[in-house]
Amino acid sequence: MKMTPFFQAILNRRMLICLFTGLVSGLPLYILISMLPAWLRTEGIGLKEIGLLTLVQIPYAWKFVWSPIMDAIKLPWLGLRRGWMLISQLALLLCVCGYAFIDPTDLMWVAIISTAIAFFSASQDIVIDAYRREILPDEELGLGNSLHINTYRLSGLIPGSLALILADTMPWSTVFLIIALFLLIGIGLTLSIAEPKHQLPPRPTFQSAVIEPFHEFFTRHGLRYALAVLSFMVLYKLGDNLATALSTAFYLDKGYSLTEIGLIAKHAGLWPMIIGGLLGGLIMIRIGINRSLWLFGLVQIVSILGFAWLAEAEKSLWLLALIISFEYLGVGLGTAASVAFIAKTTSKAHAATQFALFTALAALPRTTLNTFSGFFAEWLGWTHFFMFCTLLAIPGMLLLFYIAPWNGATRSIPKQPIPPKDEDSLTAKPANISQST
């Protein structure tokens, strides 16, 4: 029986791939933002030092610098995308295992290993994002990226929940080795999927690899619109990223144990995250990306205020579960819409470079302003800190009037010219894995 277009957008192999790319992409990041702070805090490291260590996440903000290399140079195995995936994933496996063999008080080694994880994680994200952009038709970007974000968040339960529970009964060195085993999922994914069809073949010249992706974006709809889009990508999740930067330390300071954080705080967000991710994708199919950015952004702002309420309230496991559930719903919806907008703004012809630039800008608050999150929290106190984060979320919403008006259509990307026939032979055949079932 032939499926309707709606079910074709849901029940196909591309959606299954998006589920696994989210899990693979999210795991290294959550090791850095959830597991690492918990490890250091339980070992007596101060909030300021933990906050400063967020500087190791700088590669996420600068990944567009080396993304042209991954867009232009094809490695001698597995293809343009899968070859780079495998290299990044093997390096991540070695680095996470490295935590098991260092002293947490030796912050220099902690910083070196953490920076390496951030670098290879950002590199993996470059090719995974490009792969996802190449296999998804435009009409599936909302749902596909929602599923990606859904499992991206779900992956946080491994270092942010399972690891914390295990750390209550066994040494952290053993916990890191156990968590490292989950990275084998990414290697299995890379070996089991097929290389996608590339709109343009790899062209390892400076002009085609570095200049053309940026020139195409800035001239597509004019410099003014391009700068507004880039500003929006930085500001839309600014307040949310800062509010959650020290969430684990915040829960600990409120008197919750590692087991309570692992079982309640993390799992309370599981179903809202799943519902939010799926609902967000379906809503975007129904009302479009523009209106979704407005609605999900408002929910995201309200979820930040929930942290301020939690900061003022007495210790309550029920309240903690409620606040975290709504936070996961708001962040999941907002992230799904913003990533769908980024994907829609990305040209398939320059997928790795442009997607890396846009997602790097979206991660900029997490890798720069979050560095001072510990200073802000100690200076303002937790309640005023979260109110401050709420104010930071407003400028991004105001930019929607220009780049994504409520009744406006998303600006389209001009089609790329067909490459000459002598280059066509370099283009990979369409992957069976990306075809609808």
Wavefront OBJ file of the C-alpha trace (Angstrom):
o trace
v 0.000 0.000 0.000
v 1.384 3.386 -1.000
v 2.060 5.738 1.900
v 0.776 9.307 2.037
v 3.368 12.124 1.933
v 2.869 12.638 5.692
v 3.790 9.048 6.547
v 6.584 9.056 3.977
v 8.105 11.943 5.952
v 8.029 9.837 9.130
v 8.442 6.179 8.196
v 11.671 6.022 6.232
v 15.297 5.093 6.782
v 16.424 8.709 6.804
v 14.522 9.251 10.054
v 16.188 6.189 11.589
v 19.604 7.580 10.662
v 18.693 10.910 12.266
v 17.890 9.102 15.515
v 21.362 7.573 15.657
v 23.252 10.683 14.512
v 21.745 12.544 17.476
v 22.916 9.886 19.918
v 26.412 9.843 18.422
v 26.767 13.643 18.326
v 25.428 14.329 21.797
v 27.423 11.835 23.848
v 30.862 13.575 23.754
v 29.334 16.999 24.475
v 27.417 15.749 27.503
v 30.548 14.106 28.830
v 32.021 17.612 28.901
v 29.029 19.555 30.227
v 27.474 17.013 32.627
v 29.907 14.292 33.623
v 33.089 16.363 33.791
v 31.699 19.091 36.145
v 30.167 16.454 38.429
v 33.489 14.592 38.589
v 35.457 17.735 39.383
v 32.930 19.081 41.902
v 32.866 15.822 43.882
v 36.674 15.938 43.948
v 36.625 19.388 45.569
v 37.291 21.609 42.542
v 35.765 25.110 42.889
v 32.966 26.635 40.799
v 35.304 29.237 39.267
v 37.713 26.582 38.047
v 34.877 24.465 36.667
v 33.433 27.518 34.932
v 36.789 28.418 33.398
v 37.167 24.881 32.097
v 34.257 25.525 29.733
v 36.915 27.270 27.631
v 37.906 23.800 26.429
v 34.689 23.835 24.376
v 36.085 26.565 22.099
v 36.519 24.087 19.178
v 32.716 23.955 18.901
v 32.733 27.691 18.172
v 35.636 27.542 15.707
v 34.884 24.326 13.838
v 34.049 26.294 10.687
v 37.795 27.059 10.420
v 38.727 23.488 9.473
v 35.337 22.446 8.038
v 36.393 23.375 4.439
v 39.055 20.652 4.672
v 36.377 18.087 5.516
v 34.209 19.402 2.668
v 36.995 19.253 0.075
v 39.368 16.367 0.884
v 38.165 12.810 0.484
v 40.052 10.285 2.606
v 41.101 6.984 0.945
v 38.466 4.975 2.800
v 34.677 4.974 3.300
v 34.010 8.161 1.303
v 33.978 11.909 1.941
v 31.636 11.909 4.960
v 32.120 8.459 6.485
v 35.921 8.580 6.325
v 36.072 11.696 8.477
v 33.425 10.273 10.807
v 35.525 7.195 11.550
v 38.722 9.161 12.240
v 36.899 11.463 14.680
v 35.151 8.601 16.471
v 38.308 6.573 17.042
v 40.048 9.637 18.476
v 37.098 10.323 20.811
v 37.221 6.763 22.121
v 40.897 7.118 23.057
v 40.432 10.544 24.664
v 37.504 9.568 26.909
v 39.454 6.527 28.079
v 42.270 8.948 28.923
v 40.215 10.465 31.764
v 40.533 7.152 33.629
v 44.288 7.546 33.943
v 44.658 11.114 35.252
v 44.213 12.861 38.609
v 41.228 15.281 38.582
v 43.259 17.801 40.596
v 45.765 17.967 37.734
v 43.714 20.545 35.856
v 46.289 20.893 33.077
v 45.793 17.307 31.921
v 42.045 17.598 32.449
v 42.045 20.647 30.171
v 44.220 18.963 27.499
v 42.055 15.848 27.254
v 38.836 17.887 27.395
v 40.027 20.174 24.601
v 40.902 17.149 22.467
v 37.428 15.689 23.063
v 35.836 19.005 22.094
v 37.953 19.183 18.917
v 37.173 15.671 17.697
v 33.539 15.965 18.788
v 33.196 19.202 16.805
v 34.866 17.507 13.825
v 32.449 14.610 14.052
v 29.552 17.080 14.177
v 30.795 18.767 10.983
v 30.479 15.622 8.898
v 27.375 14.256 10.634
v 25.529 17.548 10.095
v 26.629 17.617 6.454
v 25.579 13.982 6.004
v 22.154 14.692 7.483
v 21.683 17.786 5.301
v 22.537 15.775 2.186
v 20.122 12.887 2.823
v 17.115 14.955 3.996
v 14.777 16.663 1.508
v 13.783 20.191 2.548
v 10.292 19.091 3.587
v 11.801 16.596 6.071
v 14.277 18.999 7.686
v 11.975 19.915 10.575
v 11.122 16.369 11.625
v 14.537 14.899 10.799
v 16.359 17.487 12.873
v 13.789 17.138 15.673
v 14.537 13.427 15.877
v 18.255 14.219 15.813
v 17.849 16.691 18.679
v 15.617 14.236 20.533
v 18.255 11.518 20.694
v 20.949 14.190 21.107
v 19.273 15.103 24.389
v 18.603 11.457 25.184
v 22.320 10.730 24.935
v 22.833 13.091 27.871
v 21.286 10.467 30.153
v 24.367 8.291 29.704
v 27.038 10.660 31.121
v 24.501 12.798 33.028
v 22.504 10.037 34.718
v 24.014 6.569 34.381
v 27.533 7.859 35.051
v 26.450 9.725 38.201
v 24.640 6.696 39.573
v 27.654 4.462 38.895
v 29.996 7.029 40.478
v 28.194 6.615 43.801
v 29.340 2.985 43.990
v 32.556 2.710 41.967
v 35.678 4.774 41.142
v 35.362 7.506 38.520
v 38.157 5.869 36.500
v 36.000 2.782 36.012
v 32.962 4.914 35.188
v 34.834 6.721 32.402
v 35.857 3.409 30.821
v 32.253 2.184 30.924
v 30.936 5.388 29.335
v 33.630 5.165 26.647
v 32.107 1.879 25.470
v 29.003 3.748 24.333
v 31.160 5.551 21.760
v 31.348 2.269 19.842
v 27.780 2.977 18.690
v 29.105 5.794 16.507
v 31.706 3.552 14.914
v 29.027 0.952 14.204
v 26.803 3.603 12.613
v 29.604 4.822 10.342
v 30.362 1.310 9.111
v 26.702 0.435 8.487
v 25.442 3.453 6.514
v 26.178 4.333 2.882
v 27.811 7.460 1.534
v 25.237 10.050 0.390
v 25.069 11.680 -3.016
v 26.957 14.982 -3.043
v 25.499 17.915 -4.986
v 29.023 18.940 -5.942
v 32.087 16.641 -5.916
v 35.023 17.326 -3.543
v 37.196 20.074 -5.005
v 40.378 20.620 -2.964
v 41.165 24.181 -4.048
v 41.234 27.236 -1.798
v 38.648 29.052 -3.900
v 36.092 26.233 -3.954
v 36.704 24.954 -0.407
v 37.071 28.198 1.557
v 35.933 31.243 -0.412
v 32.865 29.970 -2.271
v 30.823 28.692 0.755
v 31.069 32.067 2.516
v 30.614 34.075 -0.692
v 27.457 32.126 -1.563
v 25.887 32.763 1.852
v 26.679 36.479 2.115
v 25.518 37.229 -1.437
v 22.423 34.988 -1.414
v 19.999 37.551 0.067
v 22.328 40.462 0.788
v 24.800 41.359 3.536
v 22.217 42.879 5.880
v 20.055 39.770 5.974
v 23.108 37.504 6.313
v 24.387 39.446 9.345
v 20.926 39.366 10.933
v 20.759 35.588 10.475
v 24.197 35.118 12.028
v 23.260 37.340 14.977
v 20.075 35.360 15.512
v 21.990 32.105 15.610
v 24.142 33.509 18.416
v 21.345 35.114 20.433
v 18.347 32.762 20.125
v 19.584 30.306 22.768
v 21.921 32.654 24.635
v 19.911 32.786 27.857
v 19.068 29.096 27.789
v 22.687 28.010 27.311
v 23.921 30.179 30.167
v 21.116 29.031 32.483
v 21.993 25.361 32.033
v 25.792 25.766 32.061
v 26.096 24.945 35.767
v 22.858 23.017 36.250
v 24.543 19.997 37.863
v 26.477 22.221 40.279
v 23.245 24.126 40.994
v 21.420 20.915 41.941
v 24.309 19.882 44.190
v 24.336 23.281 45.916
v 20.594 22.954 46.527
v 21.282 19.788 48.503
v 20.396 17.074 46.009
v 22.605 13.975 45.990
v 24.251 12.516 42.896
v 21.758 9.646 42.901
v 18.800 12.035 43.161
v 20.181 14.088 40.280
v 20.779 10.948 38.242
v 17.415 9.305 38.894
v 15.050 12.272 39.235
v 16.554 15.383 37.663
v 17.711 13.585 34.529
v 14.899 11.073 34.028
v 12.225 13.689 34.767
v 13.185 15.213 31.440
v 13.106 11.974 29.464
v 9.456 11.864 28.380
v 9.038 15.653 27.984
v 12.166 15.564 25.832
v 10.818 12.746 23.655
v 7.365 14.340 23.413
v 8.858 17.784 22.774
v 11.166 16.500 20.047
v 8.474 14.573 18.190
v 5.822 17.227 18.753
v 8.213 19.939 17.610
v 8.882 18.148 14.339
v 5.195 17.543 13.686
v 4.320 21.151 14.552
v 6.951 22.404 12.108
v 5.390 20.282 9.355
v 2.027 21.843 10.206
v 2.836 25.543 10.823
v 6.336 25.916 9.380
v 9.704 26.802 10.857
v 9.065 30.544 11.274
v 6.058 30.281 13.573
v 7.682 27.413 15.448
v 10.655 29.648 16.274
v 8.252 32.138 17.890
v 6.249 29.595 19.884
v 9.164 27.453 21.007
v 11.252 30.505 21.917
v 8.541 31.711 24.317
v 8.341 28.301 25.968
v 12.118 28.331 26.288
v 12.068 31.685 28.121
v 9.429 30.486 30.586
v 11.497 27.366 31.286
v 14.446 29.538 32.369
v 12.209 31.276 34.911
v 11.491 27.837 36.355
v 15.092 27.637 37.534
v 14.658 30.909 39.442
v 11.623 29.411 41.158
v 13.605 26.292 42.062
v 16.407 28.448 43.480
v 14.000 30.134 45.908
v 12.062 27.034 46.914
v 12.872 24.498 49.609
v 14.314 21.166 48.559
v 11.560 19.145 46.915
v 11.991 16.182 44.626
v 8.555 16.797 43.085
v 9.368 20.427 42.303
v 12.757 19.432 40.902
v 11.085 16.904 38.607
v 8.500 19.479 37.472
v 11.049 22.207 36.689
v 13.409 19.853 34.884
v 10.548 18.349 32.858
v 9.452 21.763 31.616
v 13.047 22.798 30.988
v 13.631 19.752 28.797
v 10.408 20.482 26.931
v 11.349 24.133 26.307
v 14.966 23.493 25.403
v 14.035 20.565 23.187
v 11.455 22.570 21.261
v 13.711 25.629 20.920
v 16.699 23.600 19.798
v 14.649 21.619 17.270
v 13.363 24.821 15.668
v 16.743 26.553 15.634
v 18.540 23.548 14.120
v 15.804 23.182 11.485
v 16.269 26.872 10.641
v 20.029 26.356 10.390
v 19.577 23.346 8.114
v 17.141 25.248 5.896
v 19.638 28.120 5.645
v 22.462 25.757 4.639
v 23.217 25.131 0.973
v 23.616 21.438 0.115
v 26.508 22.333 -2.187
v 28.521 23.611 0.797
v 26.881 21.572 3.548
v 29.855 20.902 5.831
v 31.328 24.414 5.779
v 28.105 26.399 6.110
v 26.498 24.053 8.638
v 29.696 24.193 10.702
v 29.693 28.000 10.608
v 26.061 28.240 11.666
v 26.193 25.630 14.432
v 29.478 27.103 15.683
v 27.793 30.469 16.054
v 24.859 28.823 17.824
v 27.351 27.239 20.248
v 29.251 30.504 20.782
v 27.434 31.449 24.022
v 28.140 28.005 25.476
v 31.846 28.256 24.658
v 32.466 31.915 25.565
v 29.939 33.540 27.897
v 29.517 30.267 29.810
v 33.161 30.596 30.797
v 32.077 33.276 33.231
v 28.977 31.422 34.421
v 30.640 30.525 37.725
v 31.532 34.180 38.353
v 27.987 35.306 37.472
v 26.430 32.687 39.745
v 28.639 33.533 42.728
v 28.230 37.292 42.224
v 24.478 37.401 41.587
v 23.312 34.367 43.526
v 21.350 31.593 41.848
v 17.983 33.409 41.699
v 19.254 36.644 40.152
v 21.550 34.631 37.902
v 18.541 32.910 36.294
v 16.649 36.217 35.999
v 19.683 37.610 34.178
v 19.597 34.603 31.823
v 15.932 35.340 31.075
v 16.776 38.894 29.973
v 19.517 37.563 27.687
v 16.933 35.457 25.836
v 14.923 38.484 24.640
v 17.212 39.978 21.898
v 17.122 36.770 19.872
v 13.328 36.794 19.913
v 13.269 40.394 18.648
v 15.327 39.433 15.581
v 12.510 37.122 14.498
v 10.555 40.178 13.333
v 13.104 40.549 10.521
v 14.463 37.101 9.660
v 11.432 34.919 10.433
v 8.246 37.006 10.666
v 5.166 35.172 11.881
v 3.367 35.338 8.515
v 6.499 35.363 6.377
v 7.925 32.533 4.279
v 11.410 31.159 4.838
v 13.745 32.558 2.186
v 14.753 29.902 -0.307
v 18.248 28.939 -1.450
v 18.984 29.363 -5.167
v 19.708 26.061 -6.901
v 23.358 25.301 -7.566
v 24.544 24.856 -11.152
v 25.040 21.273 -12.328
v 28.753 20.391 -12.275
v 30.541 19.580 -15.529
v 30.406 15.969 -16.718
v 34.092 15.394 -16.059
v 33.401 15.980 -12.369
v 30.250 13.876 -12.289
v 32.304 10.704 -12.132
v 33.628 11.797 -8.754
v 30.157 12.110 -7.285
v 29.028 9.209 -5.142
v 25.956 7.239 -6.140
v 22.795 7.801 -4.099
v 22.864 5.807 -0.896
v 20.193 3.152 -0.577
v 20.016 3.916 3.111
v 18.622 7.367 2.340
v 15.726 6.135 0.239
v 12.202 5.961 1.579
v 10.958 2.540 2.590
l 1 2 3 4 5 6 7 8 9 10 11 12 13 14 15 16 17 18 19 20 21 22 23 24 25 26 27 28 29 30 31 32 33 34 35 36 37 38 39 40 41 42 43 44 45 46 47 48 49 50 51 52 53 54 55 56 57 58 59 60 61 62 63 64 65 66 67 68 69 70 71 72 73 74 75 76 77 78 79 80 81 82 83 84 85 86 87 88 89 90 91 92 93 94 95 96 97 98 99 100 101 102 103 104 105 106 107 108 109 110 111 112 113 114 115 116 117 118 119 120 121 122 123 124 125 126 127 128 129 130 131 132 133 134 135 136 137 138 139 140 141 142 143 144 145 146 147 148 149 150 151 152 153 154 155 156 157 158 159 160 161 162 163 164 165 166 167 168 169 170 171 172 173 174 175 176 177 178 179 180 181 182 183 184 185 186 187 188 189 190 191 192 193 194 195 196 197 198 199 200 201 202 203 204 205 206 207 208 209 210 211 212 213 214 215 216 217 218 219 220 221 222 223 224 225 226 227 228 229 230 231 232 233 234 235 236 237 238 239 240 241 242 243 244 245 246 247 248 249 250 251 252 253 254 255 256 257 258 259 260 261 262 263 264 265 266 267 268 269 270 271 272 273 274 275 276 277 278 279 280 281 282 283 284 285 286 287 288 289 290 291 292 293 294 295 296 297 298 299 300 301 302 303 304 305 306 307 308 309 310 311 312 313 314 315 316 317 318 319 320 321 322 323 324 325 326 327 328 329 330 331 332 333 334 335 336 337 338 339 340 341 342 343 344 345 346 347 348 349 350 351 352 353 354 355 356 357 358 359 360 361 362 363 364 365 366 367 368 369 370 371 372 373 374 375 376 377 378 379 380 381 382 383 384 385 386 387 388 389 390 391 392 393 394 395 396 397 398 399 400 401 402 403 404 405 406 407 408 409 410 411 412 413 414 415 416 417 418 419 420 421 422 423 424 425 426 427 428 429 430 431 432 433 434 435 436 437
